[in-house]
């Protein structure tokens, strides 16, 4: 070890630890889990984000997970489960929304320099909104078709 290496290590900072946001390094942070769902016909794929997040970064992760679910869940059997994922993500956000305003932690080096700001929820984004409207319409038409087919006399 040389003095030069020690100085470089001190300047580089450390990784975010427990109670610090893994995305921006700010504190306070809470352990957060958010899930997304993509579906195509009979197949579906779950995606999970788990880590420490400050209030603002948690909102960004939450908005992204919900937007991904609202865009991709409707195209298969996952359409029946989309609302459960949205409600589950919302419930898991309670602890993060109760956190104080994130403050930068000196000496912490993270992927982003500051918390994410100005995040739009899924219903203000064009793709998830259009996909949800089309997906719900398709499911309603399919349900109406099957009900009609079962109730018509032969």
N, CA and C atoms as a LAMMPS dump frame, in Angstrom:
ITEM: TIMESTEP
0
ITEM: NUMBER OF ATOMS
462
ITEM: BOX BOUNDS ff ff ff
-5.0000000000000000e+02 5.0000000000000000e+02
-5.0000000000000000e+02 5.0000000000000000e+02
-5.0000000000000000e+02 5.0000000000000000e+02
ITEM: ATOMS id mol type element x y z
1 1 1 N 0.837 -1.186 0
2 1 2 C 0 0 0
3 1 3 C 0.876 1.241 0
4 2 1 N 0.482 2.179 -0.801
5 2 2 C 1.204 3.45 -0.846
6 2 3 C 0.288 4.557 -0.386
7 3 1 N 0.885 5.686 -0.107
8 3 2 C 0.093 6.842 0.306
9 3 3 C -0.827 7.274 -0.823
10 4 1 N -0.356 7.161 -2.067
11 4 2 C -1.159 7.56 -3.222
12 4 3 C -2.43 6.714 -3.319
13 5 1 N -2.343 5.39 -3.106
14 5 2 C -3.519 4.519 -3.152
15 5 3 C -4.501 4.864 -2.045
16 6 1 N -3.983 5.158 -0.835
17 6 2 C -4.851 5.519 0.277
18 6 3 C -5.625 6.794 -0.025
19 7 1 N -4.982 7.778 -0.64
20 7 2 C -5.639 9.033 -0.995
21 7 3 C -6.711 8.788 -2.044
22 8 1 N -6.419 7.956 -3.049
23 8 2 C -7.407 7.657 -4.089
24 8 3 C -8.609 6.935 -3.502
25 9 1 N -8.381 5.987 -2.574
26 9 2 C -9.489 5.277 -1.945
27 9 3 C -10.352 6.231 -1.127
28 10 1 N -9.744 7.18 -0.438
29 10 2 C -10.498 8.141 0.365
30 10 3 C -11.314 9.068 -0.528
31 11 1 N -10.758 9.466 -1.673
32 11 2 C -11.477 10.35 -2.588
33 11 3 C -12.631 9.624 -3.268
34 12 1 N -12.425 8.35 -3.565
35 12 2 C -13.458 7.588 -4.265
36 12 3 C -14.684 7.394 -3.382
37 13 1 N -14.506 7.373 -2.076
38 13 2 C -15.637 7.179 -1.179
39 13 3 C -15.946 5.71 -0.994
40 14 1 N -17.004 5.453 -0.28
41 14 2 C -17.399 4.078 -0.013
42 14 3 C -18.765 3.798 -0.626
43 15 1 N -19.079 2.532 -0.711
44 15 2 C -20.391 2.113 -1.214
45 15 3 C -21.466 2.488 -0.191
46 16 1 N -22.697 2.728 -0.637
47 16 2 C -23.779 2.982 0.319
48 16 3 C -23.984 1.769 1.229
49 17 1 N -24.203 2.033 2.498
50 17 2 C -24.404 0.956 3.469
51 17 3 C -25.857 0.853 3.885
52 18 1 N -26.068 0.112 4.957
53 18 2 C -27.413 -0.072 5.478
54 18 3 C -27.973 1.272 5.944
55 19 1 N -29.202 1.578 5.539
56 19 2 C -29.818 2.849 5.903
57 19 3 C -29.493 3.98 4.95
58 20 1 N -28.722 3.674 3.891
59 20 2 C -28.39 4.673 2.863
60 20 3 C -28.902 4.176 1.516
61 21 1 N -29.385 5.086 0.709
62 21 2 C -29.959 4.732 -0.598
63 21 3 C -28.9 4.1 -1.489
64 22 1 N -29.208 2.938 -2.022
65 22 2 C -28.292 2.26 -2.924
66 22 3 C -28.194 2.921 -4.286
67 23 1 N -29.126 3.802 -4.615
68 23 2 C -29.114 4.482 -5.905
69 23 3 C -28.379 5.813 -5.856
70 24 1 N -28.657 6.61 -4.811
71 24 2 C -28.044 7.947 -4.76
72 24 3 C -27.157 8.161 -3.534
73 25 1 N -27.166 7.249 -2.585
74 25 2 C -26.325 7.365 -1.405
75 25 3 C -26.89 8.242 -0.3
76 26 1 N -28.079 8.775 -0.465
77 26 2 C -28.679 9.657 0.537
78 26 3 C -29.246 8.856 1.708
79 27 1 N -29.496 9.566 2.787
80 27 2 C -30.125 8.972 3.969
81 27 3 C -31.227 9.904 4.423
82 28 1 N -32.252 9.47 5.067
83 28 2 C -32.535 8.095 5.465
84 28 3 C -33.064 7.267 4.297
85 29 1 N -32.944 5.955 4.454
86 29 2 C -33.427 5.031 3.428
87 29 3 C -34.046 3.821 4.119
88 30 1 N -34.903 3.135 3.397
89 30 2 C -35.543 1.934 3.917
90 30 3 C -35.376 0.808 2.904
91 31 1 N -35.448 -0.408 3.388
92 31 2 C -35.364 -1.569 2.505
93 31 3 C -36.681 -1.672 1.743
94 32 1 N -36.611 -1.685 0.437
95 32 2 C -37.797 -1.637 -0.411
96 32 3 C -37.797 -2.786 -1.405
97 33 1 N -38.973 -3.339 -1.654
98 33 2 C -39.158 -4.353 -2.69
99 33 3 C -40.296 -3.883 -3.588
100 34 1 N -40.066 -3.888 -4.894
101 34 2 C -41.097 -3.555 -5.874
102 34 3 C -41.092 -4.635 -6.947
103 35 1 N -42.277 -5.015 -7.409
104 35 2 C -42.385 -6.08 -8.393
105 35 3 C -43.115 -5.605 -9.635
106 36 1 N -42.743 -6.188 -10.758
107 36 2 C -43.4 -5.911 -12.026
108 36 3 C -43.838 -7.216 -12.667
109 37 1 N -44.775 -7.116 -13.579
110 37 2 C -45.332 -8.296 -14.237
111 37 3 C -45.436 -8.034 -15.726
112 38 1 N -44.954 -8.979 -16.517
113 38 2 C -45.128 -8.94 -17.97
114 38 3 C -45.79 -10.254 -18.37
115 39 1 N -46.694 -10.185 -19.327
116 39 2 C -47.457 -11.369 -19.687
117 39 3 C -47.674 -11.415 -21.195
118 40 1 N -47.604 -12.618 -21.745
119 40 2 C -47.902 -12.831 -23.155
120 40 3 C -48.588 -14.188 -23.279
121 41 1 N -49.848 -14.156 -23.674
122 41 2 C -50.686 -15.344 -23.782
123 41 3 C -50.692 -16.121 -22.47
124 42 1 N -50.099 -17.331 -22.442
125 42 2 C -50.11 -18.116 -21.215
126 42 3 C -48.812 -17.979 -20.421
127 43 1 N -47.881 -17.209 -20.902
128 43 2 C -46.591 -17.038 -20.234
129 43 3 C -46.569 -15.712 -19.482
130 44 1 N -45.83 -15.695 -18.401
131 44 2 C -45.651 -14.43 -17.693
132 44 3 C -44.27 -14.4 -17.058
133 45 1 N -43.801 -13.188 -16.788
134 45 2 C -42.476 -12.98 -16.207
135 45 3 C -42.587 -11.975 -15.07
136 46 1 N -42.006 -12.322 -13.932
137 46 2 C -41.986 -11.427 -12.791
138 46 3 C -40.626 -10.744 -12.723
139 47 1 N -40.621 -9.481 -12.406
140 47 2 C -39.361 -8.781 -12.157
141 47 3 C -39.439 -8.168 -10.77
142 48 1 N -38.34 -8.246 -10.047
143 48 2 C -38.302 -7.753 -8.678
144 48 3 C -37.108 -6.842 -8.49
145 49 1 N -37.342 -5.685 -7.878
146 49 2 C -36.274 -4.78 -7.48
147 49 3 C -36.275 -4.756 -5.963
148 50 1 N -35.118 -5.033 -5.377
149 50 2 C -35.02 -5.036 -3.922
150 50 3 C -33.738 -4.329 -3.531
151 51 1 N -33.841 -3.394 -2.613
152 51 2 C -32.657 -2.688 -2.148
153 51 3 C -33.027 -1.536 -1.237
154 52 1 N -32.015 -0.833 -0.772
155 52 2 C -32.214 0.339 0.068
156 52 3 C -32.533 1.527 -0.813
157 53 1 N -33.544 2.305 -0.448
158 53 2 C -33.944 3.461 -1.254
159 53 3 C -34.417 4.597 -0.353
160 54 1 N -34.029 5.815 -0.71
161 54 2 C -34.545 6.998 -0.017
162 54 3 C -35.958 7.267 -0.54
163 55 1 N -36.625 8.238 0.028
164 55 2 C -38.01 8.508 -0.34
165 55 3 C -38.151 8.82 -1.83
166 56 1 N -37.302 9.685 -2.365
167 56 2 C -37.436 10.099 -3.762
168 56 3 C -37.072 8.985 -4.737
169 57 1 N -35.996 8.249 -4.457
170 57 2 C -35.619 7.142 -5.342
171 57 3 C -36.645 6.009 -5.257
172 58 1 N -37.235 5.805 -4.079
173 58 2 C -38.28 4.79 -3.928
174 58 3 C -39.48 5.141 -4.802
175 59 1 N -39.838 6.427 -4.839
176 59 2 C -40.951 6.852 -5.715
177 59 3 C -40.629 6.567 -7.18
178 60 1 N -39.377 6.785 -7.579
179 60 2 C -38.979 6.529 -8.966
180 60 3 C -39.038 5.043 -9.289
181 61 1 N -38.538 4.206 -8.393
182 61 2 C -38.575 2.758 -8.607
183 61 3 C -40.023 2.277 -8.652
184 62 1 N -40.841 2.801 -7.751
185 62 2 C -42.264 2.432 -7.701
186 62 3 C -42.981 2.82 -8.995
187 63 1 N -42.758 4.038 -9.461
188 63 2 C -43.408 4.501 -10.696
189 63 3 C -42.969 3.657 -11.887
190 64 1 N -41.693 3.294 -11.92
191 64 2 C -41.176 2.474 -13.015
192 64 3 C -41.763 1.061 -12.993
193 65 1 N -41.82 0.446 -11.813
194 65 2 C -42.379 -0.912 -11.699
195 65 3 C -43.855 -0.919 -12.094
196 66 1 N -44.604 0.085 -11.63
197 66 2 C -46.023 0.151 -11.982
198 66 3 C -46.226 0.432 -13.467
199 67 1 N -45.407 1.306 -14.042
200 67 2 C -45.528 1.599 -15.478
201 67 3 C -45.22 0.357 -16.308
202 68 1 N -44.206 -0.398 -15.904
203 68 2 C -43.859 -1.622 -16.628
204 68 3 C -45.01 -2.635 -16.527
205 69 1 N -45.595 -2.76 -15.337
206 69 2 C -46.71 -3.686 -15.154
207 69 3 C -47.908 -3.25 -15.991
208 70 1 N -48.236 -1.959 -15.965
209 70 2 C -49.398 -1.476 -16.714
210 70 3 C -49.187 -1.552 -18.229
211 71 1 N -47.951 -1.538 -18.672
212 71 2 C -47.674 -1.642 -20.104
213 71 3 C -47.705 -3.091 -20.577
214 72 1 N -47.147 -4.02 -19.797
215 72 2 C -46.915 -5.369 -20.299
216 72 3 C -47.775 -6.473 -19.693
217 73 1 N -48.547 -6.199 -18.654
218 73 2 C -49.282 -7.285 -17.99
219 73 3 C -50.554 -7.697 -18.722
220 74 1 N -51.073 -6.869 -19.59
221 74 2 C -52.396 -7.1 -20.169
222 74 3 C -52.436 -8.096 -21.309
223 75 1 N -51.301 -8.515 -21.823
224 75 2 C -51.285 -9.268 -23.076
225 75 3 C -51.325 -10.775 -22.884
226 76 1 N -51.764 -11.217 -21.717
227 76 2 C -51.904 -12.645 -21.444
228 76 3 C -52.642 -12.853 -20.142
229 77 1 N -52.445 -14.024 -19.544
230 77 2 C -53.145 -14.351 -18.311
231 77 3 C -52.732 -13.436 -17.158
232 78 1 N -51.621 -12.763 -17.292
233 78 2 C -51.168 -11.826 -16.267
234 78 3 C -52.11 -10.652 -16.083
235 79 1 N -52.977 -10.399 -17.058
236 79 2 C -53.939 -9.311 -16.95
237 79 3 C -54.839 -9.447 -15.733
238 80 1 N -55.074 -10.703 -15.312
239 80 2 C -55.892 -10.93 -14.122
240 80 3 C -55.137 -10.567 -12.84
241 81 1 N -53.795 -10.609 -12.898
242 81 2 C -52.984 -10.384 -11.704
243 81 3 C -52.413 -8.974 -11.605
244 82 1 N -52.59 -8.166 -12.631
245 82 2 C -51.958 -6.842 -12.656
246 82 3 C -52.347 -5.991 -11.458
247 83 1 N -53.622 -6.008 -11.098
248 83 2 C -54.071 -5.162 -9.992
249 83 3 C -53.475 -5.6 -8.667
250 84 1 N -53.254 -6.896 -8.497
251 84 2 C -52.634 -7.387 -7.265
252 84 3 C -51.203 -6.858 -7.141
253 85 1 N -50.487 -6.792 -8.255
254 85 2 C -49.119 -6.267 -8.227
255 85 3 C -49.124 -4.773 -7.93
256 86 1 N -50.049 -4.044 -8.523
257 86 2 C -50.128 -2.604 -8.269
258 86 3 C -50.442 -2.321 -6.804
259 87 1 N -51.396 -3.057 -6.25
260 87 2 C -51.766 -2.854 -4.846
261 87 3 C -50.654 -3.299 -3.905
262 88 1 N -49.969 -4.38 -4.245
263 88 2 C -48.847 -4.843 -3.431
264 88 3 C -47.708 -3.84 -3.407
265 89 1 N -47.384 -3.293 -4.582
266 89 2 C -46.33 -2.274 -4.653
267 89 3 C -46.72 -1.041 -3.85
268 90 1 N -47.961 -0.66 -3.955
269 90 2 C -48.437 0.523 -3.215
270 90 3 C -48.328 0.305 -1.706
271 91 1 N -48.703 -0.88 -1.248
272 91 2 C -48.625 -1.181 0.182
273 91 3 C -47.179 -1.172 0.668
274 92 1 N -46.261 -1.684 -0.146
275 92 2 C -44.854 -1.714 0.253
276 92 3 C -44.211 -0.331 0.236
277 93 1 N -44.872 0.653 -0.355
278 93 2 C -44.333 2.022 -0.411
279 93 3 C -44.633 2.831 0.848
280 94 1 N -45.501 2.352 1.718
281 94 2 C -45.888 3.125 2.911
282 94 3 C -44.687 3.557 3.734
283 95 1 N -43.778 2.618 4.007
284 95 2 C -42.625 2.917 4.838
285 95 3 C -41.708 3.946 4.17
286 96 1 N -41.528 3.83 2.855
287 96 2 C -40.663 4.767 2.128
288 96 3 C -41.268 6.165 2.079
289 97 1 N -42.584 6.248 1.931
290 97 2 C -43.232 7.563 1.869
291 97 3 C -43.216 8.281 3.218
292 98 1 N -43.032 7.549 4.281
293 98 2 C -42.983 8.15 5.623
294 98 3 C -41.594 8.691 5.972
295 99 1 N -40.603 8.443 5.127
296 99 2 C -39.238 8.908 5.4
297 99 3 C -39.13 10.418 5.268
298 100 1 N -38.108 10.982 5.941
299 100 2 C -37.81 12.409 5.818
300 100 3 C -37.208 12.705 4.453
301 101 1 N -37.028 13.982 4.173
302 101 2 C -36.398 14.421 2.93
303 101 3 C -34.985 13.843 2.873
304 102 1 N -34.589 13.235 1.743
305 102 2 C -33.252 12.64 1.653
306 102 3 C -32.154 13.699 1.729
307 103 1 N -31.095 13.359 2.481
308 103 2 C -29.934 14.225 2.601
309 103 3 C -28.717 13.459 2.11
310 104 1 N -27.869 14.134 1.39
311 104 2 C -26.653 13.523 0.871
312 104 3 C -25.752 13.081 2.017
313 105 1 N -25.168 11.898 1.885
314 105 2 C -24.257 11.381 2.896
315 105 3 C -22.826 11.62 2.422
316 106 1 N -22.042 12.427 3.148
317 106 2 C -20.661 12.696 2.731
318 106 3 C -19.831 11.412 2.704
319 107 1 N -19.001 11.292 1.683
320 107 2 C -18.102 10.154 1.565
321 107 3 C -18.711 8.93 0.921
322 108 1 N -19.967 9.009 0.507
323 108 2 C -20.616 7.857 -0.126
324 108 3 C -20.638 8.067 -1.639
325 109 1 N -20.18 7.061 -2.36
326 109 2 C -20.214 7.097 -3.82
327 109 3 C -21.302 6.16 -4.295
328 110 1 N -22.26 6.689 -5.026
329 110 2 C -23.376 5.878 -5.521
330 110 3 C -23.518 6.075 -7.029
331 111 1 N -24.43 5.336 -7.625
332 111 2 C -24.644 5.398 -9.079
333 111 3 C -25.109 6.776 -9.536
334 112 1 N -25.887 7.466 -8.694
335 112 2 C -26.384 8.8 -9.036
336 112 3 C -25.882 9.789 -7.991
337 113 1 N -25.716 11.025 -8.401
338 113 2 C -25.204 12.046 -7.49
339 113 3 C -26.28 12.574 -6.543
340 114 1 N -27.536 12.51 -6.953
341 114 2 C -28.628 13.06 -6.147
342 114 3 C -29.867 12.192 -6.329
343 115 1 N -30.833 12.296 -5.409
344 115 2 C -32.07 11.522 -5.565
345 115 3 C -32.819 11.905 -6.838
346 116 1 N -33.59 10.95 -7.331
347 116 2 C -34.4 11.181 -8.523
348 116 3 C -35.534 12.148 -8.162
349 117 1 N -35.773 13.127 -9.027
350 117 2 C -36.866 14.071 -8.789
351 117 3 C -37.781 14.11 -10.008
352 118 1 N -38.96 14.631 -9.816
353 118 2 C -39.927 14.819 -10.894
354 118 3 C -40.246 13.516 -11.629
355 119 1 N -40.758 12.563 -10.891
356 119 2 C -41.123 11.26 -11.443
357 119 3 C -42.614 11.26 -11.758
358 120 1 N -42.965 10.796 -12.946
359 120 2 C -44.366 10.735 -13.33
360 120 3 C -44.942 9.355 -13.036
361 121 1 N -46.127 9.278 -12.427
362 121 2 C -46.76 7.973 -12.196
363 121 3 C -47.211 7.358 -13.524
364 122 1 N -47.582 6.082 -13.484
365 122 2 C -47.916 5.37 -14.725
366 122 3 C -49.061 6.024 -15.477
367 123 1 N -50.044 6.579 -14.776
368 123 2 C -51.211 7.136 -15.457
369 123 3 C -50.922 8.487 -16.113
370 124 1 N -49.729 9.021 -15.951
371 124 2 C -49.326 10.233 -16.673
372 124 3 C -48.317 9.935 -17.773
373 125 1 N -48.058 8.668 -17.995
374 125 2 C -47.152 8.241 -19.068
375 125 3 C -48.007 7.656 -20.191
376 126 1 N -47.648 7.963 -21.41
377 126 2 C -48.471 7.584 -22.555
378 126 3 C -48.554 6.064 -22.763
379 127 1 N -47.44 5.366 -22.819
380 127 2 C -47.449 3.932 -23.146
381 127 3 C -48.251 3.102 -22.136
382 128 1 N -48.027 3.24 -20.822
383 128 2 C -48.828 2.432 -19.893
384 128 3 C -50.312 2.764 -19.943
385 129 1 N -50.643 4.018 -20.148
386 129 2 C -52.044 4.415 -20.193
387 129 3 C -52.747 3.817 -21.412
388 130 1 N -52.112 3.912 -22.568
389 130 2 C -52.697 3.346 -23.79
390 130 3 C -52.784 1.827 -23.673
391 131 1 N -51.713 1.191 -23.18
392 131 2 C -51.712 -0.267 -23.046
393 131 3 C -52.789 -0.726 -22.068
394 132 1 N -52.957 -0.005 -20.973
395 132 2 C -53.988 -0.381 -20.003
396 132 3 C -55.381 -0.238 -20.607
397 133 1 N -55.626 0.842 -21.33
398 133 2 C -56.942 1.042 -21.955
399 133 3 C -57.232 -0.043 -22.991
400 134 1 N -56.26 -0.324 -23.837
401 134 2 C -56.445 -1.36 -24.864
402 134 3 C -56.592 -2.726 -24.203
403 135 1 N -55.727 -3.016 -23.229
404 135 2 C -55.773 -4.313 -22.556
405 135 3 C -57.08 -4.559 -21.843
406 136 1 N -57.56 -3.585 -21.1
407 136 2 C -58.835 -3.734 -20.395
408 136 3 C -59.976 -3.893 -21.398
409 137 1 N -59.951 -3.138 -22.486
410 137 2 C -60.986 -3.254 -23.512
411 137 3 C -60.999 -4.656 -24.118
412 138 1 N -59.828 -5.192 -24.41
413 138 2 C -59.743 -6.543 -24.981
414 138 3 C -60.301 -7.568 -23.995
415 139 1 N -59.921 -7.468 -22.713
416 139 2 C -60.42 -8.412 -21.712
417 139 3 C -61.933 -8.295 -21.537
418 140 1 N -62.472 -7.092 -21.552
419 140 2 C -63.919 -6.904 -21.418
420 140 3 C -64.636 -7.496 -22.634
421 141 1 N -64.12 -7.267 -23.832
422 141 2 C -64.729 -7.836 -25.038
423 141 3 C -64.667 -9.359 -25.034
424 142 1 N -63.555 -9.924 -24.596
425 142 2 C -63.453 -11.383 -24.508
426 142 3 C -64.46 -11.945 -23.507
427 143 1 N -64.586 -11.298 -22.362
428 143 2 C -65.548 -11.746 -21.351
429 143 3 C -66.972 -11.644 -21.898
430 144 1 N -67.283 -10.543 -22.584
431 144 2 C -68.622 -10.374 -23.16
432 144 3 C -68.891 -11.438 -24.219
433 145 1 N -67.902 -11.744 -25.031
434 145 2 C -68.044 -12.772 -26.055
435 145 3 C -68.364 -14.128 -25.428
436 146 1 N -67.639 -14.51 -24.388
437 146 2 C -67.876 -15.801 -23.751
438 146 3 C -69.217 -15.845 -23.033
439 147 1 N -69.602 -14.767 -22.387
440 147 2 C -70.912 -14.719 -21.722
441 147 3 C -72.016 -14.826 -22.77
442 148 1 N -71.861 -14.105 -23.854
443 148 2 C -72.851 -14.143 -24.922
444 148 3 C -72.922 -15.539 -25.549
445 149 1 N -71.769 -16.162 -25.769
446 149 2 C -71.743 -17.494 -26.357
447 149 3 C -72.393 -18.528 -25.421
448 150 1 N -72.262 -18.341 -24.14
449 150 2 C -72.842 -19.304 -23.197
450 150 3 C -74.337 -19.09 -22.986
451 151 1 N -74.809 -17.881 -23.207
452 151 2 C -76.22 -17.577 -22.935
453 151 3 C -77.111 -17.661 -24.152
454 152 1 N -76.567 -17.658 -25.345
455 152 2 C -77.393 -17.772 -26.545
456 152 3 C -77.965 -19.178 -26.686
457 153 1 N -79.233 -19.29 -27.076
458 153 2 C -79.801 -20.62 -27.287
459 153 3 C -79.204 -21.237 -28.553
460 154 1 N -79.135 -22.54 -28.544
461 154 2 C -78.555 -23.228 -29.721
462 154 3 C -79.506 -23.343 -30.853
